[in-house]
Amino acid sequence: MLMFSGTPQNKSGAPENEAPIIVGVDEAGRGPLAGPVVASAVLLCKGSPAGLADSKQLSAKRRNTLDLQLRETCYWAVGIAEPAEIDQLNILQATMHAMAQAVAGLAGAMGRDPDEVLIDGNMTPAGRAPQWRWQGRAIVGGDAIEPAISAASIIAKQWRDRLMVDAARDHPFYGWERNKGYGTKEHMEALRKHGATPLHRQSFAPVAQLALL
């Protein structure tokens, strides 16, 4: 697991100590055949941008703008589970671990634990990631209705997209700069022709079945 975190450039934007600390968590990259799963945890602060929404509903240009603004004005952290960890744990467990890592990083950046963690989806990492110790609440469709989760979805997606664009330079055949590791026709054809890379998830059926071809 890898973790990165940041704090608001203007510390006056942080909430007062007595205010409840409610953070949002979301992930990007559960479905692709290659690359990591990235989870983000975000505490919105004074000066955070307006117009937050589910990252999938935003244009690439708008996501990029919001990502930069969020990382300037918010407390944030990302947790990353690499493909080998996904293969070892399975994608659900790896996602839960990445979420826990992101919240741990955010707590470290804030200097305190959150009072509540809002998580996109229908489950929390409680009982699924040993390091999880916070009060969590799962919200189906939360990335569209809870601004803190929307913020986390934006940071997670942008962070992962950048990783896949970088990875495409080392593995140029698979079109990751376009498909971000998802199983597009272009990606599948390259898999059949060139085989799997260390960034492919060996436990995912389309990759595992290459050995049978």
C-alpha positions as CSV (number, residue, x, y, z in Angstrom):
1,M,0.0,0.0,0.0
2,L,1.1,3.5,-0.8
3,M,-0.2,6.7,0.7
4,F,0.0,10.4,-0.1
5,S,-1.6,13.4,1.7
6,G,-1.9,17.1,1.7
7,T,-3.1,20.1,3.7
8,P,-4.9,23.3,2.7
9,Q,-2.5,26.1,1.6
10,N,-4.6,28.5,3.7
11,K,-4.8,27.0,7.1
12,S,-7.5,29.4,8.1
13,G,-9.8,27.3,5.9
14,A,-9.6,24.4,8.3
15,P,-12.6,23.8,10.6
16,E,-12.5,24.7,14.3
17,N,-11.4,22.0,16.7
18,E,-14.9,21.7,18.2
19,A,-16.6,21.3,14.8
20,P,-17.5,17.7,13.8
21,I,-14.9,16.3,11.3
22,I,-16.9,14.6,8.6
23,V,-14.8,13.3,5.6
24,G,-15.7,11.7,2.4
25,V,-14.2,8.6,0.8
26,D,-14.4,7.1,-2.7
27,E,-12.3,4.9,-4.9
28,A,-11.3,4.7,-8.6
29,G,-10.2,1.7,-10.5
30,R,-12.0,-1.4,-9.2
31,G,-12.9,-2.6,-12.7
32,P,-9.8,-2.3,-14.9
33,L,-7.6,-5.2,-15.9
34,A,-4.4,-3.2,-15.2
35,G,-3.1,-0.6,-12.7
36,P,-3.8,0.1,-9.1
37,V,-7.0,0.8,-7.2
38,V,-6.8,4.3,-5.7
39,A,-8.9,5.5,-2.8
40,S,-9.2,9.1,-1.6
41,A,-10.3,10.7,1.6
42,V,-11.2,14.4,1.8
43,L,-12.2,17.0,4.4
44,L,-13.8,20.0,2.7
45,C,-12.7,23.3,4.2
46,K,-13.5,27.0,3.8
47,G,-12.8,28.0,0.2
48,S,-13.4,24.6,-1.3
49,P,-14.7,24.8,-4.9
50,A,-18.4,24.8,-5.7
51,G,-19.9,22.5,-8.4
52,L,-18.7,19.2,-7.0
53,A,-20.3,16.1,-8.6
54,D,-19.6,12.5,-9.3
55,S,-16.3,12.5,-11.2
56,K,-17.8,10.3,-13.9
57,Q,-20.3,13.0,-14.7
58,L,-17.7,15.7,-15.2
59,S,-15.7,16.6,-18.2
60,A,-11.9,15.8,-18.1
61,K,-11.2,19.5,-18.1
62,R,-13.6,20.2,-15.3
63,R,-12.3,17.3,-13.2
64,N,-8.7,18.5,-13.6
65,T,-9.7,22.1,-12.5
66,L,-11.6,20.8,-9.5
67,D,-8.8,18.4,-8.5
68,L,-6.3,21.2,-8.4
69,Q,-8.6,23.4,-6.4
70,L,-9.5,20.6,-4.0
71,R,-5.9,19.8,-3.2
72,E,-5.2,23.4,-2.6
73,T,-8.1,24.1,-0.3
74,C,-8.8,20.8,1.5
75,Y,-7.2,18.2,3.7
76,W,-6.9,15.1,1.5
77,A,-5.1,11.8,1.2
78,V,-5.0,8.9,-1.2
79,G,-4.3,5.2,-0.5
80,I,-3.1,3.0,-3.4
81,A,-3.3,-0.8,-3.7
82,E,-1.0,-2.1,-6.4
83,P,-1.9,-4.9,-8.8
84,A,0.1,-7.5,-6.8
85,E,-1.8,-6.5,-3.7
86,I,-5.1,-6.8,-5.6
87,D,-4.1,-10.3,-6.7
88,Q,-3.2,-11.3,-3.2
89,L,-6.1,-9.9,-1.4
90,N,-8.9,-9.7,-4.1
91,I,-10.2,-6.5,-5.4
92,L,-12.8,-5.9,-2.7
93,Q,-10.3,-6.4,0.2
94,A,-7.7,-4.3,-1.6
95,T,-10.2,-1.5,-2.1
96,M,-11.1,-1.6,1.6
97,H,-7.4,-1.5,2.6
98,A,-6.8,1.5,0.3
99,M,-9.7,3.3,1.8
100,A,-8.4,2.7,5.3
101,Q,-5.0,3.8,4.2
102,A,-6.4,7.0,2.8
103,V,-8.3,7.8,6.0
104,A,-5.2,7.1,8.1
105,G,-3.3,9.5,5.9
106,L,-5.9,12.1,6.2
107,A,-6.1,11.8,10.0
108,G,-2.3,12.2,10.1
109,A,-2.5,15.4,7.9
110,M,-5.3,16.8,10.1
111,G,-3.6,15.8,13.4
112,R,-6.8,14.1,14.6
113,D,-9.3,11.4,13.7
114,P,-12.5,12.2,11.9
115,D,-15.7,12.0,13.7
116,E,-17.5,10.2,10.8
117,V,-16.4,8.9,7.4
118,L,-18.9,8.9,4.6
119,I,-18.2,6.2,2.0
120,D,-19.6,5.8,-1.5
121,G,-21.3,2.5,-1.9
122,N,-23.1,-0.1,0.2
123,M,-20.3,-1.2,2.6
124,T,-17.6,0.2,4.8
125,P,-14.1,-1.1,5.5
126,A,-15.2,-2.1,9.1
127,G,-14.3,-5.7,9.5
128,R,-12.7,-5.8,6.1
129,A,-9.5,-3.9,6.7
130,P,-7.8,-4.5,10.1
131,Q,-6.5,-0.9,10.4
132,W,-10.0,0.6,10.1
133,R,-10.9,2.3,13.4
134,W,-13.4,5.1,12.5
135,Q,-17.1,5.5,12.5
136,G,-18.2,4.9,8.9
137,R,-21.4,5.2,7.0
138,A,-21.9,3.8,3.5
139,I,-24.1,5.9,1.1
140,V,-25.2,4.3,-2.2
141,G,-24.7,7.0,-4.9
142,G,-22.9,9.1,-2.4
143,D,-20.5,10.5,-5.0
144,A,-23.5,12.4,-6.5
145,I,-25.2,13.6,-3.3
146,E,-22.5,14.2,-0.7
147,P,-20.0,16.9,-1.6
148,A,-17.1,15.4,0.4
149,I,-17.6,12.1,-1.4
150,S,-17.8,13.9,-4.7
151,A,-14.5,15.6,-3.9
152,A,-12.9,12.2,-3.0
153,S,-14.2,10.7,-6.3
154,I,-12.5,13.5,-8.2
155,I,-9.2,13.3,-6.5
156,A,-9.1,9.5,-6.7
157,K,-9.9,9.4,-10.4
158,Q,-7.5,12.1,-11.4
159,W,-4.7,10.5,-9.3
160,R,-5.3,7.2,-10.9
161,D,-5.6,8.6,-14.4
162,R,-2.2,10.3,-14.0
163,L,-0.6,7.0,-12.8
164,M,-2.0,5.2,-15.9
165,V,-0.8,7.9,-18.3
166,D,2.7,7.6,-16.7
167,A,2.5,3.8,-16.9
168,A,1.6,4.0,-20.6
169,R,5.0,5.5,-21.4
170,D,6.7,2.3,-20.1
171,H,4.1,-0.1,-21.6
172,P,3.1,1.7,-24.9
173,F,1.1,-1.1,-26.6
174,Y,-2.0,-1.2,-24.4
175,G,-3.4,2.3,-24.8
176,W,-3.6,3.0,-21.1
177,E,-3.3,6.7,-21.7
178,R,-6.8,6.4,-23.3
179,N,-8.5,3.4,-21.6
180,K,-6.8,3.7,-18.2
181,G,-6.5,0.0,-18.0
182,Y,-10.1,-1.0,-18.7
183,G,-10.7,-3.9,-21.0
184,T,-11.3,-2.1,-24.3
185,K,-11.0,-3.8,-27.7
186,E,-7.6,-2.0,-28.1
187,H,-6.4,-3.3,-24.7
188,M,-7.6,-6.8,-25.3
189,E,-6.0,-7.1,-28.7
190,A,-2.7,-5.8,-27.2
191,L,-2.9,-8.4,-24.4
192,R,-3.3,-11.2,-26.9
193,K,-0.4,-10.0,-29.0
194,H,2.0,-8.8,-26.3
195,G,1.0,-10.7,-23.2
196,A,0.5,-9.3,-19.7
197,T,2.8,-6.8,-17.9
198,P,3.6,-6.6,-14.2
199,L,0.8,-4.0,-13.9
200,H,-1.9,-6.4,-15.1
201,R,-4.1,-8.0,-12.5
202,Q,-3.3,-11.6,-12.9
203,S,-6.3,-12.7,-10.9
204,F,-8.8,-11.0,-13.3
205,A,-10.3,-13.5,-15.7
206,P,-9.3,-11.9,-19.1
207,V,-5.7,-11.8,-17.9
208,A,-5.7,-15.2,-16.2
209,Q,-7.2,-16.8,-19.3
210,L,-4.3,-15.7,-21.5
211,A,-2.5,-18.8,-20.3
212,L,-5.2,-20.9,-21.8
213,L,-4.9,-19.4,-25.3
